[in-house]
Every structure is written in structure tokens, then in C-alpha cells.
């Protein structure tokens, strides 16, 4: 089982699907989100947040995301990934919600937190568009 690593380089996208990149409208300047949508449009994977969050009152920069994929149903994605899966007070929690407007745009919310460590992005608003075939 792989776990999320703070300050790790962005994940390599799988060899299929479309990579999407987006900006965060209510976070720190430069915060970004990216993910890959499967060719059949039914899975969102390689979700990666690159930006700032608060940990124990301090602002920290990180690049991280869950290993889990999320289902896309009817053009919408809603899910929570916990790493490690069995949870615990220091588990990473990733929550994503989004709606796809066809194959050209998507928007939604993202939140990442570790409750026991006082780390949280709080609810961020994102908008994304496809940038090409994932490599």
C-alpha cells in the first residue's frame, strides 16, 4: 500500500485517459489541482493538489494526492479517500466533488485534511479543463 507523501513530485499519469489541470479560486495564489479521467469517462484518478494548507497554525506548501480513484457517474464525481484506508487519527482524508460540463470543463470542490495534526486546506473551489492525453 502506498501512502501520500508530503512534498512529493506530482504523480505520473497513467498511459491512458485525459489529463486535466485546474486552478483554485479561493485558496492561495498558485494553488492547483490535476487529475486523469479514464477514456470511458467513468473514473477520476491521479488526483493531485499542489499548493498551500494550514498545519498546526502554520502555512505549508505541499504536493500530494490519494492513491484511490473516484467514480464518475452521470458527469459527476463525489468521493472521499482515506489513507491508510482503515483510518486513524493521523490518516489523510481527501474529499472531492465535481461536475463535468461535457468534455471541455469541470468545476467542483476539494478538501484535504489530517484531523489529529490540525492540517487542513478547508473547502477549496476548483475549475479544470483537459490538457491532453495522459502519458
Secondary structure, DSSP 8 states (H G I E B T S, - for coil): -----TT-------SSSEEEEEEESSSSTT-EEEEEE-TTS-EEEEEEEEEEEEETTEEEEEEE--S--EEEETTEEEEEEEESTT--TT-EEEEEEEEEETTTEEEEEEEEEEGGGTEE---EEEEEEEEEE--
